[in-house]
Amino acid sequence: MAGAVPHRVYAPQLVSPRRTIGRRSFDFDRQVAVMAIINRTPDSFHDKGSTFALDKAVAAVERALDEGADWLDVGGVPFAPGPEVSPQEEIDRVLPVIEAARARTDAVISVETYHPEVARAAFAGGADVLNNVTGLHDLRLADVVAETGSSLIITHSLAEPRTRYPRPVYADVAAEVGDFLRDRVKLALERGVAPDRIIIDPGHDLNKNTLHSLELTRRLPEIADLGYPLLAAISNKDFIGETLDRPQRERVEGTIAVTVASILLGARIVRVHEVRQAVDAVRMTEAVLGWRAPAYTRHNVE
């Protein structure tokens, strides 16, 4: 067709793009999952403890589901440095939220943890996925995933859990992140995790400065080329705030822009705080790409 503009969307060749995760099925060749953040922490990066109380966390679950989330990511300990939390205390934080969520929905539920015993308890309570933001530093985490037949998100980061990592330096951030994830995926496979259960996350801002995170976003196709569905966990992060000179509570528009850019560059799961805005942006992007039909068509039709 004369004057047609080719799609500029990057479409990675994925290992098992059609997946059932928990009770939900996805076609990551033409679908993007929206993951809502549910923090049961007193010192979370963005929520500042606003959903630490159990009733507040359950209300956040219900709100995320009402706003269209496909996925709930429940965490009891932030990645950032802070006081140590015992595995039992972490279980006491996340398990009631996971059980309450499971009773309400068939949406995917993940637990963000770096303790194998917390992962095991979460899976017993109804979680479907382990979201490990510490680079699979403890290979027993992979063992728990393999034993339970659950799914695993492997994230690039360099620091030990809850440990400061000052002034990170990379000669080539995208290449090094890709090499790290490739190595960690290999270890997970060797421990028995099925390839169709693996998801990767380049770890925006995790032991990276703003220039690293911006370059990593531009070069997401290089990470997506590893062949596993790519999670972009970019919501309200500091690289957005520093780029736009916006405090945390004024980063929604920047987050939406990076979310859409990430989808066009190969991301197929996005992790967000403001669910309604993200769902609208993601569904509109899917429609523009021809992956999703409009909810209805009346304009100049009737």
C-alpha positions as CSV (number, residue, x, y, z in Angstrom):
1,M,0.0,0.0,0.0
2,A,1.5,3.3,-1.1
3,G,2.7,5.5,1.8
4,A,2.3,2.7,4.4
5,V,4.7,2.9,7.3
6,P,6.2,-0.4,8.5
7,H,5.8,-1.3,12.2
8,R,8.9,-0.4,14.2
9,V,7.9,-2.7,17.0
10,Y,10.6,-5.3,18.0
11,A,9.3,-8.8,18.0
12,P,11.7,-11.2,19.7
13,Q,11.7,-14.9,19.0
14,L,10.5,-16.3,22.3
15,V,10.8,-19.7,24.0
16,S,7.2,-20.8,24.3
17,P,5.5,-17.4,23.7
18,R,2.1,-19.1,24.5
19,R,2.2,-19.8,28.2
20,T,-0.1,-20.7,31.0
21,I,1.2,-19.0,34.2
22,G,-0.9,-20.1,37.2
23,R,-4.5,-19.9,36.0
24,R,-4.0,-17.4,33.2
25,S,-2.9,-17.9,29.6
26,F,-0.8,-15.4,27.6
27,D,0.4,-15.2,24.0
28,F,3.5,-13.0,24.4
29,D,3.8,-12.7,20.6
30,R,0.9,-10.3,20.7
31,Q,0.0,-9.6,24.3
32,V,1.4,-7.6,27.2
33,A,0.7,-8.5,30.9
34,V,0.3,-5.7,33.4
35,M,1.8,-6.6,36.8
36,A,0.6,-4.6,39.8
37,I,2.9,-3.9,42.7
38,I,1.6,-4.9,46.1
39,N,4.0,-3.9,48.9
40,R,3.6,-5.3,52.4
41,T,6.6,-3.3,53.7
42,P,7.0,-0.3,56.0
43,D,9.9,1.1,54.0
44,S,9.0,0.6,50.3
45,F,10.6,2.7,47.6
46,H,7.4,4.3,46.3
47,D,4.5,3.5,48.7
48,K,6.4,4.5,51.9
49,G,4.5,1.9,53.9
50,S,1.0,3.0,52.9
51,T,0.0,-0.6,52.2
52,F,1.9,-2.2,55.1
53,A,-1.2,-2.9,57.2
54,L,-2.8,-6.1,56.1
55,D,-6.2,-4.5,55.3
56,K,-4.5,-1.8,53.2
57,A,-2.5,-4.4,51.3
58,V,-5.7,-6.4,50.6
59,A,-7.5,-3.2,49.5
60,A,-4.6,-2.6,47.1
61,V,-5.1,-6.1,45.7
62,E,-8.8,-5.4,45.1
63,R,-8.1,-2.0,43.6
64,A,-5.5,-3.5,41.2
65,L,-7.9,-6.2,40.1
66,D,-10.8,-3.7,39.6
67,E,-8.4,-1.6,37.4
68,G,-7.5,-4.5,35.2
69,A,-4.3,-6.0,36.4
70,D,-3.4,-9.4,35.0
71,W,-0.8,-10.1,37.7
72,L,-0.1,-9.2,41.3
73,D,3.4,-9.0,42.6
74,V,3.5,-9.2,46.4
75,G,6.7,-8.2,48.3
76,G,7.6,-8.1,51.9
77,V,11.1,-6.7,51.8
78,P,12.4,-4.0,49.5
79,F,15.5,-4.4,47.3
80,A,17.1,-1.2,48.7
81,P,19.4,-1.3,51.8
82,G,17.7,-1.5,55.1
83,P,17.2,-3.5,58.3
84,E,17.3,-7.3,58.0
85,V,14.0,-9.1,57.9
86,S,13.9,-12.7,59.0
87,P,12.4,-15.3,56.6
88,Q,9.6,-16.0,59.1
89,E,8.8,-12.3,59.5
90,E,8.7,-12.0,55.7
91,I,6.4,-15.0,55.4
92,D,4.1,-13.4,58.0
93,R,3.9,-10.3,55.8
94,V,3.4,-11.8,52.4
95,L,1.5,-15.0,53.0
96,P,-1.8,-13.5,54.2
97,V,-1.8,-11.1,51.2
98,I,-1.2,-14.0,48.8
99,E,-3.9,-16.1,50.4
100,A,-6.4,-13.3,50.3
101,A,-5.5,-12.5,46.7
102,R,-5.8,-16.2,45.7
103,A,-9.3,-16.4,47.2
104,R,-10.4,-13.4,45.0
105,T,-8.9,-13.9,41.6
106,D,-7.4,-16.2,38.9
107,A,-4.8,-13.5,38.1
108,V,-1.1,-14.5,38.3
109,I,0.4,-14.0,41.7
110,S,4.2,-13.6,42.2
111,V,6.2,-13.3,45.3
112,E,9.3,-11.0,45.4
113,T,11.8,-12.6,47.7
114,Y,15.4,-13.8,48.0
115,H,14.7,-16.5,50.7
116,P,13.9,-20.1,49.5
117,E,11.8,-20.7,52.5
118,V,9.6,-17.7,51.8
119,A,9.2,-18.8,48.1
120,R,8.1,-22.3,49.3
121,A,5.6,-20.9,51.7
122,A,4.3,-18.5,49.1
123,F,3.8,-21.3,46.5
124,A,2.0,-23.3,49.1
125,G,-0.3,-20.3,49.8
126,G,-1.3,-19.9,46.1
127,A,1.5,-17.9,44.4
128,D,2.5,-18.9,40.9
129,V,5.8,-17.1,40.3
130,L,9.0,-16.3,42.1
131,N,10.2,-12.8,41.3
132,N,13.9,-12.7,42.4
133,V,15.5,-9.3,42.1
134,T,18.9,-10.5,43.4
135,G,20.1,-12.2,40.3
136,L,19.4,-15.7,41.6
137,H,22.3,-15.3,44.0
138,D,21.0,-18.3,46.0
139,L,20.6,-21.3,43.7
140,R,18.2,-23.0,46.2
141,L,15.6,-20.5,44.8
142,A,15.8,-22.3,41.5
143,D,15.5,-25.6,43.2
144,V,12.2,-24.5,44.9
145,V,10.8,-23.3,41.5
146,A,11.8,-26.6,39.8
147,E,10.3,-28.7,42.6
148,T,7.0,-26.9,42.5
149,G,6.7,-26.4,38.7
150,S,6.3,-22.7,39.2
151,S,7.7,-19.9,37.1
152,L,10.8,-17.8,37.8
153,I,11.7,-14.1,37.0
154,I,15.5,-13.7,36.9
155,T,16.6,-10.1,37.4
156,H,20.0,-8.5,36.8
157,S,21.5,-6.9,39.9
158,L,24.9,-7.0,41.4
159,A,24.6,-6.3,45.2
160,E,24.0,-8.8,47.9
161,P,20.4,-8.6,49.3
162,R,19.7,-5.2,51.0
163,T,23.3,-4.1,50.5
164,R,24.5,-0.8,49.1
165,Y,26.4,-0.9,45.8
166,P,28.0,2.5,45.2
167,R,28.8,4.0,41.8
168,P,28.2,1.0,39.5
169,V,30.4,1.0,36.4
170,Y,29.8,-0.9,33.2
171,A,32.0,-0.9,30.0
172,D,28.8,-1.9,28.1
173,V,25.7,-2.0,30.2
174,A,23.5,-3.9,27.8
175,A,26.1,-6.5,26.9
176,E,27.0,-7.1,30.5
177,V,23.4,-7.3,31.6
178,G,22.7,-9.8,28.7
179,D,25.7,-11.9,29.6
180,F,24.7,-12.0,33.3
181,L,21.1,-13.0,32.5
182,R,22.3,-15.6,30.0
183,D,24.5,-17.2,32.6
184,R,21.7,-17.1,35.3
185,V,19.2,-18.7,32.9
186,K,21.7,-21.5,32.2
187,L,22.1,-22.1,35.9
188,A,18.3,-22.2,36.4
189,L,17.9,-24.7,33.5
190,E,20.7,-26.9,35.0
191,R,18.8,-26.9,38.3
192,G,15.7,-28.2,36.6
193,V,13.6,-25.1,35.9
194,A,11.7,-25.6,32.6
195,P,12.5,-23.1,29.8
196,D,8.9,-22.2,29.4
197,R,8.8,-21.1,33.1
198,I,11.6,-18.5,32.8
199,I,11.1,-14.7,32.5
200,I,13.9,-12.2,32.5
201,D,14.2,-8.6,33.8
202,P,17.2,-6.3,33.0
203,G,16.7,-4.6,36.4
204,H,16.3,-0.9,35.6
205,D,18.0,1.2,38.3
206,L,19.1,-1.9,40.3
207,N,22.8,-1.1,40.7
208,K,22.6,1.2,37.7
209,N,22.6,4.9,37.3
210,T,20.2,7.0,35.2
211,L,22.4,6.9,32.1
212,H,22.7,3.1,32.4
213,S,18.9,2.7,32.7
214,L,18.3,4.9,29.7
215,E,20.8,3.1,27.5
216,L,19.4,-0.3,28.7
217,T,15.9,0.8,27.6
218,R,17.2,1.9,24.2
219,R,18.9,-1.5,23.8
220,L,16.1,-3.7,25.2
221,P,16.0,-5.7,21.9
222,E,19.5,-7.1,22.8
223,I,18.1,-8.4,26.1
224,A,14.8,-9.6,24.5
225,D,17.0,-11.6,22.1
226,L,17.8,-14.0,24.9
227,G,14.4,-15.5,23.9
228,Y,12.5,-15.3,27.2
229,P,9.6,-13.0,27.9
230,L,11.0,-9.7,29.2
231,L,9.7,-7.9,32.2
232,A,10.2,-4.1,32.3
233,A,10.0,-3.0,36.0
234,I,10.3,0.7,35.5
235,S,7.4,2.3,37.4
236,N,8.3,5.6,39.0
237,K,12.0,4.8,39.2
238,D,14.7,7.3,39.8
239,F,16.0,7.3,36.2
240,I,12.6,8.7,35.2
241,G,12.6,11.3,38.0
242,E,16.2,12.4,37.2
243,T,15.5,12.6,33.5
244,L,12.4,14.7,33.9
245,D,13.3,16.5,37.2
246,R,10.2,15.1,38.8
247,P,9.7,13.9,42.4
248,Q,8.3,10.4,42.9
249,R,4.6,11.4,43.0
250,E,4.9,13.2,39.7
251,R,6.4,10.4,37.5
252,V,3.2,8.8,36.1
253,E,3.5,10.3,32.6
254,G,7.2,9.5,32.4
255,T,6.4,5.9,33.5
256,I,3.7,5.6,30.8
257,A,6.2,6.8,28.2
258,V,8.8,4.3,29.2
259,T,6.2,1.6,29.4
260,V,5.1,2.1,25.8
261,A,8.7,2.5,24.6
262,S,9.6,-0.8,26.4
263,I,6.7,-2.7,24.7
264,L,7.8,-1.4,21.3
265,L,11.4,-2.6,22.1
266,G,10.4,-6.1,23.2
267,A,9.0,-6.1,26.7
268,R,6.0,-8.3,27.3
269,I,5.3,-7.8,31.0
270,V,5.3,-4.4,32.7
271,R,5.4,-3.9,36.5
272,V,3.5,-0.8,37.7
273,H,2.2,1.2,40.6
274,E,-0.6,3.1,38.9
275,V,-2.5,0.2,37.4
276,R,-5.4,2.0,35.6
277,Q,-3.2,4.4,33.7
278,A,-0.8,1.6,32.7
279,V,-3.6,-0.8,31.6
280,D,-5.0,1.9,29.3
281,A,-1.6,2.7,27.8
282,V,-0.8,-1.0,27.3
283,R,-4.2,-1.9,25.8
284,M,-4.0,1.1,23.4
285,T,-0.5,0.1,22.4
286,E,-1.7,-3.4,21.7
287,A,-4.6,-2.1,19.6
288,V,-2.3,0.2,17.5
289,L,0.0,-2.7,16.8
290,G,-3.0,-4.8,15.6
291,W,-2.8,-7.2,18.5
292,R,-6.1,-6.3,20.2
293,A,-9.5,-5.2,18.8
294,P,-11.2,-2.1,20.1
295,A,-13.7,-2.6,22.9
296,Y,-16.4,-1.3,20.5
297,T,-16.6,0.7,17.2
298,R,-19.4,3.3,16.8
299,H,-17.6,6.3,15.5
300,N,-18.6,6.9,11.8
301,V,-20.0,3.4,11.7
302,E,-23.6,3.9,12.9
